[in-house]
Amino acid sequence: MAKRDYYEVLGVPKNASEEEIKKAYRKHAMKHHPDRNQGDASKVAEEKFKESKEAYEMLSDAQKRAAYDQYGHAGVDPNMRGPGGPGTEGFGGFAEAFGDIFGDMFGQQRGRAGGGGRQVFRGGDLSYAMEITLEEAANGKDAQIRIPSWEACVTCKGSGAKPGTSVKSCGTCQGSGAVQMRQGFFSVQQTCPTCRGAGRVIPDPCAACSGQGKIKKQKTLEVKIPAGIDGGMRIRSTGNGEPGTNGGPPGDLYIEIRLKKHDIFERDGDDIHCAVPISIVTASLGGEIDVPTLAGKAAIDIPEGTQTGKQFRLRGKGIKGVRASYPGDLYCHITVETPVKLTEHQRKLLKELDESLKKGGGKHMPSEDSWTDRLKSFFS
């Protein structure tokens, strides 16, 4: 039976962050754990639990995930690396198993066979942290970034050999990049320990590039930041990672998004929150005030007698996430501001107001009156 896609198993998109993958796995593990499923459902739950565990193990490992994204299940299944030639289908997987044991003896690097038996290796992935504002995250943007790149060495014209010298075929493997190793009745093909699978050696390396045939440079890359992206999400740029070895494919570039702290708003998923201070007069008498949104200003009515902590919700004034159908909401949290640095006249007015309020009893300040009664009951 064919395996399901690992991303489908966990219910996450292919650009999901490590935290999203971990959260999805925890949810599945809790739901399908054998201890929480008894009777007829236990077998189904156990299979789903194992399936989720396997998917998480692959996607939580950056190297395995990159191989899976590139080649699918074949990239992470040791039994799916292809036959060793006509009539060797059964021996291929067996030789691979022994290769894992003996490979360490020769410092073997894992790869796939290229032309002439040379080992071909995929380039490593690169990570780039990009900091953007909340407005840029909400609306999207086109950005330029500088990333490492490789160019052919002009001194040796990409050969890796010192000018006036040449690259020679490896004497250990005769240029094949692999050697045969006998262990009892078995013959196992391994990466050549001398040339590391390249099939050639450089007696006099080029001083400019240290024999690599390439020099590290910087290049400018155009990146499109989608509207609604959130902090922690990653954008994958295929083929812009490190170059492969012996003609192998390049790795990928992962751009990790980080949100700058905003002066007014705090983001919570697709919703945004802000604190709105109002005067004690506005809180007491009510009135209309303007509040900020990502698209400009909006007006809200403050009812008479509004207290600190009152929350107003403005529907659709949040952010429309990259996978959302509708934008989130804006939540305005009211803070009643106590006046400071009062003049003598203002102090006198406030005292007169306080005396007037106290004459009204608990009618004007019910919370304070209730609190006073509870204190009396407590101390008595």
C-alpha positions as CSV (number, residue, x, y, z in Angstrom):
1,M,0.0,0.0,0.0
2,A,1.4,3.4,-1.1
3,K,2.4,5.7,1.7
4,R,0.4,8.9,2.2
5,D,2.1,12.3,1.8
6,Y,3.8,13.3,5.1
7,Y,2.3,16.8,5.0
8,E,-1.1,15.4,4.4
9,V,-0.7,13.0,7.3
10,L,-0.1,15.8,9.7
11,G,-2.5,18.2,8.0
12,V,0.0,21.0,7.4
13,P,1.0,22.9,4.2
14,K,4.4,22.2,2.6
15,N,5.7,25.6,3.8
16,A,4.8,24.9,7.4
17,S,7.2,26.1,10.0
18,E,8.9,23.7,12.5
19,E,6.6,24.9,15.3
20,E,3.5,24.3,13.1
21,I,4.7,20.7,12.4
22,K,5.4,20.1,16.0
23,K,2.0,21.4,17.1
24,A,0.2,19.3,14.5
25,Y,2.1,16.1,15.6
26,R,1.2,16.7,19.2
27,K,-2.4,17.0,18.3
28,H,-2.4,13.7,16.3
29,A,-0.4,11.9,18.9
30,M,-2.9,12.8,21.6
31,K,-5.8,11.8,19.5
32,H,-4.5,8.5,18.2
33,H,-2.4,7.3,21.2
34,P,-3.2,3.6,21.9
35,D,-3.8,4.3,25.6
36,R,-6.7,6.7,24.6
37,N,-8.3,4.3,22.1
38,Q,-9.7,0.9,23.2
39,G,-11.7,-1.9,21.6
40,D,-12.2,-2.0,17.8
41,A,-10.8,1.5,17.3
42,S,-7.4,0.6,18.9
43,K,-5.9,-1.0,15.8
44,V,-6.9,1.9,13.5
45,A,-5.6,4.4,16.1
46,E,-2.3,2.6,16.5
47,E,-1.7,2.6,12.7
48,K,-2.5,6.4,12.5
49,F,-0.3,7.0,15.6
50,K,2.7,5.2,13.9
51,E,2.0,7.1,10.6
52,S,2.0,10.4,12.4
53,K,5.2,9.6,14.3
54,E,7.0,8.6,11.0
55,A,5.8,11.8,9.3
56,Y,7.0,13.9,12.2
57,E,10.4,12.2,12.4
58,M,11.0,13.0,8.7
59,L,9.7,16.6,8.6
60,S,11.2,17.7,11.9
61,D,14.7,16.8,10.6
62,A,15.9,19.6,8.2
63,Q,18.1,17.3,6.1
64,K,15.4,14.5,5.8
65,R,12.7,17.1,5.0
66,A,14.8,18.7,2.2
67,A,15.4,15.2,0.7
68,Y,11.7,14.4,1.0
69,D,10.7,17.7,-0.6
70,Q,13.1,17.0,-3.5
71,Y,12.5,13.4,-4.2
72,G,9.4,12.4,-2.2
73,H,9.4,9.1,-0.3
74,A,12.3,7.8,-2.4
75,G,14.5,10.5,-0.9
76,V,14.1,9.2,2.7
77,D,13.5,5.5,2.1
78,P,16.8,3.5,2.1
79,N,15.1,0.7,0.1
80,M,14.1,3.0,-2.7
81,R,17.5,4.2,-4.0
82,G,17.4,2.3,-7.2
83,P,18.8,-1.0,-8.4
84,G,22.5,-1.6,-8.9
85,G,22.1,-2.8,-12.4
86,P,20.3,-5.5,-14.4
87,G,19.6,-8.5,-12.3
88,T,20.7,-6.9,-9.0
89,E,17.4,-5.5,-7.7
90,G,17.4,-7.8,-4.7
91,F,21.0,-7.3,-3.9
92,G,20.8,-3.5,-4.2
93,G,19.0,-2.9,-0.9
94,F,21.2,-5.5,0.8
95,A,24.4,-3.8,-0.3
96,E,23.0,-0.5,0.9
97,A,22.5,-1.9,4.3
98,F,26.1,-3.1,4.5
99,G,27.2,0.2,3.0
100,D,25.9,2.0,6.0
101,I,28.1,-0.2,8.3
102,F,31.3,-0.1,6.2
103,G,30.9,3.5,5.0
104,D,32.2,5.0,8.3
105,M,35.4,3.1,7.8
106,F,36.1,5.1,4.7
107,G,34.5,8.4,5.7
108,Q,31.8,7.8,3.2
109,Q,29.3,10.6,2.4
110,R,25.8,9.6,1.4
111,G,24.9,10.4,-2.1
112,R,23.5,8.8,-5.3
113,A,25.5,7.4,-8.2
114,G,26.3,9.7,-11.1
115,G,27.9,9.0,-14.4
116,G,30.7,6.4,-14.3
117,G,29.9,5.5,-10.7
118,R,30.8,8.9,-9.2
119,Q,28.8,9.9,-6.2
120,V,26.5,12.8,-6.7
121,F,25.5,14.9,-3.7
122,R,22.7,17.4,-3.3
123,G,23.8,20.8,-2.0
124,G,23.0,22.0,1.5
125,D,20.0,24.2,2.3
126,L,20.6,27.8,3.3
127,S,18.5,29.9,5.9
128,Y,18.0,33.6,5.7
129,A,16.2,35.6,8.4
130,M,14.1,38.6,7.1
131,E,12.6,41.1,9.4
132,I,9.5,42.9,8.1
133,T,6.9,45.4,9.6
134,L,3.4,44.4,10.5
135,E,2.1,46.6,7.6
136,E,4.4,44.7,5.1
137,A,3.2,41.4,6.5
138,A,-0.4,42.4,6.0
139,N,0.0,43.8,2.5
140,G,2.9,41.8,1.1
141,K,5.9,43.3,-0.6
142,D,8.6,42.7,-3.1
143,A,12.1,42.6,-1.5
144,Q,15.7,42.1,-2.5
145,I,18.1,40.1,-0.5
146,R,21.8,39.3,-0.8
147,I,22.8,35.7,-0.5
148,P,25.9,33.6,-0.9
149,S,26.6,32.4,-4.4
150,W,29.4,30.5,-6.2
151,E,31.1,31.5,-9.4
152,A,33.8,29.6,-11.5
153,C,37.3,30.6,-10.4
154,V,38.8,32.8,-13.1
155,T,42.4,31.8,-12.2
156,C,42.0,28.1,-12.9
157,K,38.9,28.5,-15.2
158,G,36.9,26.2,-12.9
159,S,39.2,23.2,-13.0
160,G,40.5,23.6,-9.4
161,A,44.1,22.9,-10.5
162,K,47.0,25.4,-10.4
163,P,47.5,27.1,-13.7
164,G,50.0,25.1,-15.8
165,T,48.9,21.8,-14.1
166,S,46.0,19.5,-14.7
167,V,43.5,17.3,-12.9
168,K,44.4,13.6,-12.8
169,S,42.3,10.5,-12.7
170,C,42.1,8.9,-9.2
171,G,44.5,6.0,-9.0
172,T,42.6,4.2,-6.3
173,C,39.3,3.9,-8.2
174,Q,40.6,4.5,-11.7
175,G,38.3,7.4,-12.1
176,S,35.1,5.6,-11.3
177,G,34.6,7.3,-7.9
178,A,33.8,4.0,-6.3
179,V,35.7,0.9,-5.1
180,Q,34.7,-2.7,-4.5
181,M,35.0,-4.0,-1.0
182,R,34.9,-7.8,-0.3
183,Q,33.6,-9.0,3.0
184,G,33.4,-12.8,3.0
185,F,31.0,-13.9,0.2
186,F,29.8,-10.4,-0.5
187,S,31.2,-7.6,-2.7
188,V,30.0,-4.2,-1.8
189,Q,30.6,-1.0,-3.8
190,Q,31.7,2.0,-1.7
191,T,32.6,5.6,-2.3
192,C,36.4,5.9,-3.1
193,P,38.1,7.1,0.1
194,T,40.8,8.9,-1.9
195,C,38.8,11.1,-4.2
196,R,35.5,11.0,-2.1
197,G,33.5,9.9,-5.2
198,A,34.8,12.6,-7.5
199,G,36.8,10.2,-9.7
200,R,39.7,12.6,-9.9
201,V,42.4,14.2,-7.8
202,I,44.2,17.6,-7.9
203,P,47.9,17.2,-7.2
204,D,48.5,21.0,-7.3
205,P,45.4,22.9,-6.1
206,C,44.7,26.4,-7.3
207,A,45.7,28.9,-4.6
208,A,42.8,31.3,-5.5
209,C,40.0,28.8,-4.8
210,S,41.9,26.1,-2.8
211,G,41.2,23.5,-5.5
212,Q,37.4,23.9,-5.4
213,G,37.2,25.5,-8.9
214,K,34.7,28.1,-7.6
215,I,34.8,31.2,-5.5
216,K,32.1,32.4,-3.0
217,K,30.4,35.6,-4.0
218,Q,27.2,37.4,-3.2
219,K,24.2,37.7,-5.5
220,T,20.9,39.7,-5.3
221,L,17.7,37.7,-5.2
222,E,14.2,39.0,-5.8
223,V,11.7,37.7,-3.2
224,K,8.0,38.1,-3.1
225,I,6.5,38.3,0.4
226,P,2.9,37.2,0.2
227,A,0.2,39.3,1.9
228,G,-0.9,37.9,5.3
229,I,2.4,36.1,6.1
230,D,3.1,35.7,9.8
231,G,6.2,35.6,11.9
232,G,7.8,32.1,12.0
233,M,6.6,31.2,8.5
234,R,9.2,30.3,5.8
235,I,9.4,31.0,2.1
236,R,11.2,28.4,0.1
237,S,13.3,29.5,-2.9
238,T,14.1,26.3,-4.8
239,G,17.7,25.9,-6.1
240,N,19.2,28.9,-4.4
241,G,21.0,26.9,-1.7
242,E,24.5,25.6,-1.8
243,P,25.7,24.0,-5.1
244,G,25.7,20.2,-5.3
245,T,28.9,18.0,-5.6
246,N,29.9,16.2,-8.8
247,G,27.0,17.7,-10.7
248,G,24.4,17.1,-7.9
249,P,21.4,19.4,-7.6
250,P,21.7,22.6,-5.5
251,G,20.0,22.9,-2.2
252,D,17.2,25.4,-1.4
253,L,17.0,28.7,0.4
254,Y,14.6,29.1,3.2
255,I,13.6,32.7,4.1
256,E,12.3,32.8,7.7
257,I,10.0,35.7,8.4
258,R,10.3,37.7,11.6
259,L,8.0,40.6,12.6
260,K,9.3,43.8,14.0
261,K,7.7,45.1,17.2
262,H,4.9,47.5,16.3
263,D,4.4,50.8,18.2
264,I,0.6,50.4,18.4
265,F,-0.5,46.9,17.4
266,E,0.1,43.3,18.6
267,R,-0.7,40.5,16.2
268,D,-2.4,37.3,17.3
269,G,-2.9,35.1,14.3
270,D,-5.1,37.0,11.9
271,D,-6.4,39.3,14.7
272,I,-4.6,42.5,15.9
273,H,-4.9,44.2,19.3
274,C,-4.3,47.7,20.5
275,A,-4.6,49.6,23.8
276,V,-6.7,52.8,23.6
277,P,-6.4,55.3,26.4
278,I,-9.4,57.6,27.1
279,S,-9.9,60.4,29.6
280,I,-11.9,60.0,32.8
281,V,-14.4,62.5,31.4
282,T,-14.9,60.5,28.1
283,A,-15.2,57.3,30.1
284,S,-17.9,58.9,32.4
285,L,-19.9,60.9,29.8
286,G,-19.3,58.8,26.7
287,G,-18.6,60.0,23.3
288,E,-17.1,59.2,19.9
289,I,-13.3,58.6,19.5
290,D,-11.0,57.7,16.6
291,V,-8.9,54.6,16.7
292,P,-6.1,53.4,14.4
293,T,-6.4,50.5,12.0
294,L,-4.0,49.2,9.4
295,A,-6.0,50.9,6.7
296,G,-6.5,54.3,8.4
297,K,-8.8,55.6,11.1
298,A,-12.1,54.2,12.4
299,A,-14.6,55.7,14.8
300,I,-16.1,53.9,17.8
301,D,-18.8,55.1,20.3
302,I,-17.8,55.0,23.9
303,P,-20.9,54.4,26.0
304,E,-21.4,56.4,29.2
305,G,-19.8,54.8,32.3
306,T,-17.1,52.8,30.3
307,Q,-14.6,51.1,32.6
308,T,-10.9,50.1,32.1
309,G,-10.7,46.8,30.3
310,K,-13.7,47.3,28.1
311,Q,-13.1,45.7,24.7
312,F,-14.4,46.8,21.4
313,R,-14.3,44.5,18.3
314,L,-14.0,45.9,14.8
315,R,-14.8,43.0,12.4
316,G,-12.7,42.6,9.4
317,K,-10.1,45.2,10.5
318,G,-7.4,42.6,11.2
319,I,-5.2,40.7,8.7
320,K,-6.2,38.3,6.0
321,G,-3.8,35.4,6.5
322,V,-2.1,33.6,3.6
323,R,-4.5,30.6,4.0
324,A,-7.5,32.5,5.3
325,S,-10.8,33.3,3.4
326,Y,-11.6,36.3,5.5
327,P,-9.6,38.9,7.4
328,G,-9.3,38.8,11.2
329,D,-10.6,41.5,13.6
330,L,-9.2,44.4,15.4
331,Y,-9.7,44.5,19.2
332,C,-9.5,47.8,21.0
333,H,-8.8,47.5,24.8
334,I,-9.9,50.6,26.7
335,T,-7.7,52.1,29.4
336,V,-9.2,54.9,31.5
337,E,-6.3,57.4,32.2
338,T,-6.0,59.0,35.6
339,P,-5.1,62.7,35.3
340,V,-1.7,63.8,36.7
341,K,0.0,67.1,37.6
342,L,-3.3,68.8,38.6
343,T,-3.5,72.5,39.5
344,E,-5.0,73.6,42.8
345,H,-8.2,74.6,41.0
346,Q,-8.5,71.2,39.4
347,R,-7.9,69.5,42.7
348,K,-10.7,71.6,44.2
349,L,-13.1,70.6,41.4
350,L,-12.3,66.9,41.8
351,K,-12.8,67.0,45.6
352,E,-16.2,68.7,45.0
353,L,-17.0,66.0,42.5
354,D,-16.0,63.3,44.9
355,E,-18.2,64.7,47.7
356,S,-21.1,64.9,45.3
357,L,-20.6,61.3,44.2
358,K,-20.4,60.0,47.7
359,K,-23.7,61.6,48.6
360,G,-25.2,59.5,45.9
361,G,-24.1,56.4,47.6
362,G,-23.5,53.2,45.5
363,K,-25.5,54.6,42.6
364,H,-22.5,56.3,41.0
365,M,-19.8,53.8,41.9
366,P,-21.3,50.4,42.4
367,S,-18.0,48.5,42.3
368,E,-16.5,50.6,45.1
369,D,-19.6,50.3,47.2
370,S,-19.7,46.6,46.8
371,W,-16.0,46.3,47.6
372,T,-16.5,48.4,50.9
373,D,-19.3,46.0,52.0
374,R,-17.1,43.0,51.4
375,L,-14.3,44.5,53.4
376,K,-16.6,45.1,56.3
377,S,-17.8,41.6,56.2
378,F,-14.3,40.2,56.0
379,F,-12.9,42.1,59.0
380,S,-16.0,41.5,61.1
